[in-house]
Amino acid sequence: MFPPRPTALAWEILRPLIRAGDRVVDATAGNGYDTVFLAECVGPDGKVIAFDIQELALVSARARVDEVGLLDRVNFIHGSHVGMASHVERGSVAVIMFNLGYLPGNDHAVTTEVADTLEALEVAFELIRPGGALSVVCYPGHPAGALEAEAVEALFQGKTASGWRVAKYGALGTRRPAPFLLIAGK
Ligand SMILES: C[S@@+](CC[C@H](N)C(=O)[O-])C[C@H]1O[C@@H](n2cnc3c(N)ncnc32)[C@H](O)[C@@H]1O
């Protein structure tokens, strides 16, 4: 697909940064596509910590990881990514992925909320190890998503002052503002 979807692009950018045995975080497990990607990258000695506030999402993500036989590489946490610092040590995480918005095919009212997203991202920046990266897929195509995307982009922009290298990728010229990917690495 051209241009590549932000979700697919995130995998291409993050894959070379993850080493066998690494600890990584899926901050929004949803249907588990990113969880499976991360579980494949970390190898048998690595660990994925995967968060979601919806039991329904965790059931779906767990089934997808089970299909590929990698359940032993994933700790599923039924709770908000705001609490992720209780599950991993500061400066120890290779990659943290956020995919904002709602669970596709389900209740659109249960969605990431800008205040929690910003709080969790501030924590996430503290958890990444040197050489690691943080990714966020933002959805500015509807009003609440646009506000969230704008706030997240401003947060990433601000991190450049403390040595983070930041990039933004997304399609131009679409009917509605297209989803975009933010990546930060240090
Ligand atoms: C777009 S979906 C994620 C898609 C997923 N990455 C995948 O590959 O299938 C967003 C998910 O974030 C979850 N979510 C919303 N707020 C959350 C929070 N505070 N902490 C953790 N998960 C949250 C929703 O329940 C939803 O399942």
The ligand as an SDF file (V2000), in Angstrom:
LIG
                    3D

 27 29  0  0  0  0  0  0  0  0999 V2000
   -6.7070    1.7900   18.2480 C   0  0  0  0  0  0  0  0  0  0  0  0
   -6.9160    0.6250   19.5260 S   0  0  0  0  0  0  0  0  0  0  0  0
   -5.3400   -0.1970   19.5550 C   0  0  0  0  0  0  0  0  0  0  0  0
   -5.0630   -1.1300   18.3960 C   0  0  0  0  0  0  0  0  0  0  0  0
   -3.9540   -2.1310   18.6800 C   0  0  0  0  0  0  0  0  0  0  0  0
   -2.6670   -1.5010   18.8810 N   0  0  0  0  0  0  0  0  0  0  0  0
   -3.8460   -3.2310   17.6380 C   0  0  0  0  0  0  0  0  0  0  0  0
   -2.7500   -3.4750   17.0910 O   0  0  0  0  0  0  0  0  0  0  0  0
   -4.8750   -3.8910   17.3860 O   0  0  0  0  0  0  0  0  0  0  0  0
   -6.8380    1.6160   20.9920 C   0  0  0  0  0  0  0  0  0  0  0  0
   -7.0060    0.8190   22.2820 C   0  0  0  0  0  0  0  0  0  0  0  0
   -6.6150    1.6540   23.3740 O   0  0  0  0  0  0  0  0  0  0  0  0
   -7.3460    1.2480   24.4910 C   0  0  0  0  0  0  0  0  0  0  0  0
   -7.2500    2.2870   25.5350 N   0  0  0  0  0  0  0  0  0  0  0  0
   -7.9550    3.4370   25.6570 C   0  0  0  0  0  0  0  0  0  0  0  0
   -7.5460    4.1370   26.7430 N   0  0  0  0  0  0  0  0  0  0  0  0
   -6.5650    3.3790   27.3380 C   0  0  0  0  0  0  0  0  0  0  0  0
   -5.7610    3.5530   28.5060 C   0  0  0  0  0  0  0  0  0  0  0  0
   -5.8740    4.6390   29.2760 N   0  0  0  0  0  0  0  0  0  0  0  0
   -4.8630    2.5830   28.8030 N   0  0  0  0  0  0  0  0  0  0  0  0
   -4.7300    1.4820   28.0110 C   0  0  0  0  0  0  0  0  0  0  0  0
   -5.4720    1.2640   26.9010 N   0  0  0  0  0  0  0  0  0  0  0  0
   -6.3630    2.2080   26.5630 C   0  0  0  0  0  0  0  0  0  0  0  0
   -8.7500    1.0210   23.9420 C   0  0  0  0  0  0  0  0  0  0  0  0
   -9.5030    0.1990   24.8080 O   0  0  0  0  0  0  0  0  0  0  0  0
   -8.4320    0.3770   22.5920 C   0  0  0  0  0  0  0  0  0  0  0  0
   -8.5020   -1.0260   22.6680 O   0  0  0  0  0  0  0  0  0  0  0  0
  1  2  1  0
  2  3  1  0
  2 10  1  0
  3  4  1  0
  4  5  1  0
  5  6  1  0
  5  7  1  0
  7  8  2  0
  7  9  1  0
 10 11  1  0
 11 12  1  0
 11 26  1  0
 12 13  1  0
 13 14  1  0
 13 24  1  0
 14 15  1  0
 14 23  1  0
 15 16  2  0
 16 17  1  0
 17 18  1  0
 17 23  2  0
 18 19  1  0
 18 20  2  0
 20 21  1  0
 21 22  2  0
 22 23  1  0
 24 25  1  0
 24 26  1  0
 26 27  1  0
M  CHG  2   2   1   9  -1
M  END
$$$$
